[in-house]
Each structure stands twice: as structure tokens, then as C-alpha cells.
Amino acid sequence: MSDTATAAGLDPVTLADALRVAGQPGFDRWQDQIRRTGGCADPIHLTGWSLAKDKTSGKTLHHYSTEGEPGGRLRIACGNRRASRCPACAWTYAGDTWHLIRAGLAGDDRRDIPDTVRDHPRVFATLTAPSFGPVHNRPDTGRCRCGIHHQEDDDALGTPLDPESYDYAGAVLFNNHAGQLWARFTNRLRREIARRAGLTQRALADSCRLSFGKVAEFQKRGAIHFHAVIRLDGPTGPENPPPSWASVTLLDDAIRAAAHHAYTTITVPAAGNESARTLRWGTQLDVRPVRAFGDGSELTEQAVASYVAKYATKAAETTGSLDRKIGELSELDRHQVPDHTRRLIRACWDLDRLYPDRRLWDWAHMLGFRGHFSTKSRRYSTTLGALRQARADYRATEQAAALGLEDLEPDTVLVLADWQYAGHGHTPGESVLAATIARDLQLNRDTAREALRDQLALEGAAV
């Protein structure tokens, strides 16, 4: 058994468990359940039943119970957005984010967002954190301040040149307040737009609406920054054309003014040996117009949507931090957390008693950041909930067709159900088998995507 396990790249216990699972009578059904979750790495286990009856006759149309399932359980996807926790569910979340962002750029008739939204002024803006001390980087000159030309995968990138003088307290306090800084920025941005249009804020609301979709990303140095699609609409949203004075140039200018305005700051009071400090956005601010797909521009609708979706599934674990709450500092040793990240986490520990209302230790695994990673304004686009509901409706329609119930009116069917939580996750062997299923599904998706791209390329050449 040991030689076989080594050949398979598995330890003997895991291999034995995988063979046990594959040899069980309900293995085919177990595989089917895992495929339906997309190869979820940590599925939720449910026990229970559902019953569909005809409201008029009382006839039972369909009955389902988990009693006949492998282990007496139904496994459903965990839905975790973090790629470090569940790559399969993170892939679904990234896809939903892509559709959400792109719908706000190119329109989506299925979700009542007209394609005329492409004509609205819209930009892709990146707001960064200020400097907390010099770090190893790859400047345009090629050489870092340390004199070395770092490779892209150098672990030193983002770490301080002098850790002893680096402002770790300032870094985690900035992360902790970043969500509030964003709120202040958007409030100030409306004022700056109104001032450039020669309007009061109330008059601005009657003629123009500011819409945005954004995602947070951790830089290598562990500081949070935001990427945002920012758009100007008519008063009710994307279905209305913006006023004639609205332009990309005006929006660009207003964003730069709002980001560096005195209002767009937060004062953290002095506490203990920490002096009072003022938090603000960094001087590095990137604002670029978003172009329509196929116009030859690098920053297209597709590129922006893909960029935002990519970072929607990542968090502080990209810096070497843990992807869950930290109980004690000793955990950092067990998980070999890098020194720079360890110092940021330690700063959360030290500051937590000084600023208890900020809950810095609760968010130490996020290096102090406590906001949502992906957010949008109310009228930017569709919602993640709507996208999930559309997927659920599609599966319900498929299920009804498989049961021969597709011709029944929903109002004539009474559905009763009782579900209980029964745990989550896989055994070691199940984890290996589920990962194989997930890879197969991803390969099929990639193959289908490449085929579609080739088809579109051929159609474009024919035109």
C-alpha cells in the first residue's frame, strides 16, 4: 500500500480512504452529487425530504428523501468566495462578479440594462494606500533602492527596506478604515461633480446619478487598495442618458479632486503610545477611460470585468496571512507566516486594546481590513442575488423537465420540505476524488471557452 500511495502522490491513509469511497455501492451517486456542486471542496451536508403535491387533487407528484443517498446525505455547494478555501465555488463567484461588472459596462437585456450604457461616461479608477515606509519594488528604472533588480516572483517584493522604521500601526489602521475612506470619497465625488456642473447637490440628484462597482485588493506590502468602475447615468440609473455636460474628462477631474480633498480623510485619535494620525488615500491614483470591446483599446469592457472578477476571490492570504480568524499569535509560527505579514498581524494585536471599537484582532487575518471585498452602488448593475436566483431557476426548470412536471403551472403545485444541517466537508479520500472532479469540470469549461473564442475569431474574419 505504501509504494502505491507514493506513486499516486498520496499518503497511505488518504489513498486507502479514496479506495474505500470508490468501492462503496453509492459511489456513482456520490460522484453525481459532487459534480452538481461543481467539485466543491467543502460541501454542506443536508438530511431531510421534499414533497410536491397537486393542490387540487392532493396527488403526490414527486417525493425525495436523503435516506437513499450515500451516507443518507445530500451535498450542496458551500458557496465560499475565497479561492484558498474552495476553488470551485470561487470560480462561480468570480463568474457572477464578471457578469455583474460587465453588465454595468456593456448592458444586459435579460436584466433590463440597455446597451446604451456604453455611451455613458465611465472610467476604471484605482485608489491606493499611502506610503508607510520604503519597500522592495520593481521601479521603471529596473533597480530597487536596495540595488537589486528583483524578479517578479521575488518574495522580498513589498517587504520594507527597514522593518524597524516601517509604520505597521499606520498600515493596519489604514486597512481598518479603508471602507469609511471609500464612503467619504464617494460623498465628496458627488460634491465635486455638482461643482463642476454648476449645480447644487439636490439639483445634481435630479439630473445625474453616480454609479460604481468596486473590488478590494491587497498589494504585496499588505495594504488594501480599491479598483472601481465609476459611471455617470441619468437620474434613475443606466436606462437614462446622462446630462449633456457629463463627460469622461469631467468625471476624471472630479475623481482626482475628491480623492485628495481634505474632507476625504479620517482622524484616528491618540491612544496609549500612539499619536493621533490622519488617514488618507495615497498619491498614486490611476484613472483611465473604459472603451468598448473591439475598438483596439487595451482597457476594454471585457478586460475590466475580468480584472475585477480575478480579485473578487482573493484576500489577505495572498500576503501569506491565514484565510480564517486567528486565535493566538502562536498560530503564526505553526503556519510559517512571513515576517512582514507577521508584523502586521502583531500590530493588530497591539492596537486592539487601544482601539477596542475597531475590532482589529478579530480582523487580524485580514491585516485589519473589515470591509466587503466586492461592493456596488444600488443602480450600477444587476445583483449577485439575482444572478444566483437565475441559476437556481434554471436548475429548477431542468429538474421539473426531468420529472415530467414542466407542463404544470407553479400555482397548482404545493411543495413541502424539511431540511436539517448535518455537517460539511470531505474525508481525506473524498477530498482527492472531489478535486479530480473539479479539475475535469474546469478542463471542460476551458475547452468550451477556447472553442467559442475560435468560432468568434472565424466569424470576425468572415465579416
SULHUFEN-V702448 format. One line per field, one symbol per residue. phi: phi as a letter, one per 20 degrees, with the letter a starting at -180 (. if undefined). Layout:
phi=???
This chain:
phi=.ffffffemcfgffffffffffefgeffffffffffenngebfedccqbbbdcffeemffeaccbfgeegmmcddcffmfefffebgffffffffffgffffffddnbffcldfffffeffbcddcddefedpfcfbcfgfndfgfndefffefffgneffcgfdfefffffffgfdgffffffffffffffffffemcfffffffcbcecbccbebefgfneebddbedcddffdpffdffffffbffffgfffffffdfffebceeffbleeffbdebffffcdccfedffnenefeegffffffffgefddbfffeofeebfeecffffffelfggfffffffffffeffecffelffgdffdlnfceefccbffdfafcfffffffffffffffffffemdfeefgfeddddbbccfcobncfgfffffffffffffffffffffffffffffffffff
